[in-house]
Amino acid sequence: MDPVLFGSSEVPSHLVTMAENTDGNDGVQADVLKPLEYGKYLQLDKILGAQKRESEKPGRSPAHDEVLFIVVHQAYELWFKVVIWELDSITGILRTCDYPDVRDNKMRLILGRGNRITEILKIVVQQVKIVETIEPQDFVDFRDWLFPASGFQSVQFRLLENKLGIRKGDRVEEYKFTPVCAADEGQLSTSETQESLLQLVQRWLENAYDDEGGEAFWKDYQDGVSRRLGEIAGKAKRDSTKEMFDNILDEGKHTELEKEGKRKLSHRALKGALMITYKRDELKFQQAYQFLRMLMDMDELLLRWRWNHVMMVQRMLGDKPGTGGGGYKYLRSTVCDSDKYKVFLDLFNLSTFLIPTDVMYPPQTTVSAPTANSEE
């Protein structure tokens, strides 16, 4: 038996045992015993043979840059596959494990896989710069052959959005999407009805608030806001500041903001996030706080990707519509004109309601014991 091509050059002992117990007539067994090769393991024949240029079909002028265009988008789809794989594992944990189990046993795993997603998204953001090495005139030379194919048809990106928590009502109206096959339509329909990461995080934050003394924290926070307002001299500024804090102190106002789409988390979940933020130095809240920051990192990187994509499209197409009918103006609206594509909007806005630590937790004043010479 030939040595395995990567890793140790020695044949694993379990394969040697299998070989000794095989009479050579078992086709399945013989196939298992074939030495694994790098190219076959990665199926490089399929991957490296999948760059078929539309511009090289008969009667067209082959475009050199089309190969890069294809490879970059294939790389996007491969990265989306891994991101969805890791995201499904995180949502699976949050869906099936109760709060204490996640806190005590599963958070390290969630953070590890979530941080992997953020590192992948950093690569996805940077890949836009590679596309920009195609000059606009060179892109025009093969763009006509791509109609009506479009990034709109990326089933995986829509799945990713759905699984994170972007719903139909959040989307810009101009966005039109037709699944390319019934199987894709089924995947998308399922992803639109199952619990998203946003919904699972909301439940996790509510449980954190309930299980970790949230009501006592909330009383401290209300007292801290009162002290903060008392420090403000001018009535106009004090009134405007009070109105700002009422947006979190008053559950009724929070509910109204939810109905308007300006809040995505429940009131109790938002209070839980605020509690974790203030108690982040306590051991049991440290990983929870890292989790909240990781969620914002994921959100921010996706928004950066959208923005880089917007600028790339304007640079290469100007004001032309895209091959799927979108174009620069549509793409810009998903970044600049709305926070609807920001899944964890409330975590970003949480800083609005922070007050200084020494106001939240004022230092205890100590009274010195009287000395022997003090007057009675």
Salt bridges, closest charged atoms under 4 A:
ASP31 OD1 - LYS34 NZ 3.75
GLU54 OE1 - LYS57 NZ 3.18
GLU54 OE1 - ARG60 NH1 3.34
GLU56 OE1 - ARG53 NH2 3.21
GLU86 OE2 - ARG116 NH1 2.80
ASP88 OD1 - LYS163 NZ 2.97
ASP101 OD2 - LYS106 NZ 3.21
ASP104 OD1 - ARG103 NE 2.81
GLU119 OE2 - LYS122 NZ 2.97
GLU132 OE1 - LYS129 NZ 3.67
GLU132 OE1 - ARG315 NH1 3.48
GLU161 OE1 - ARG171 NH1 2.48
GLU161 OE2 - ARG306 NH2 2.47
GLU192 OE1 - LYS168 NZ 3.86
GLU195 OE1 - ARG95 NE 3.93
GLU195 OE2 - ARG203 NH1 2.76
GLU206 OE1 - ARG268 NH2 3.86
ASP210 OD2 - ARG268 NH2 3.13
GLU212 OE2 - ARG103 NH1 2.58
GLU212 OE1 - LYS284 NZ 2.98
ASP223 OD2 - LYS219 NZ 2.83
GLU231 OE1 - ARG228 NH1 3.10
ASP239 OD2 - LYS235 NZ 2.65
ASP246 OD2 - LYS242 NZ 3.07
ASP246 OD2 - LYS253 NZ 3.87
GLU256 OE2 - LYS259 NZ 3.87
GLU258 OE1 - HIS254 NE2 3.67
GLU260 OE1 - LYS262 NZ 3.42
GLU282 OE2 - LYS279 NZ 3.63
GLU300 OE2 - ARG304 NH2 2.65
ASP319 OD2 - LYS329 NZ 3.61
ASP337 OD1 - ARG332 NH1 3.58
ASP339 OD1 - LYS342 NZ 3.66
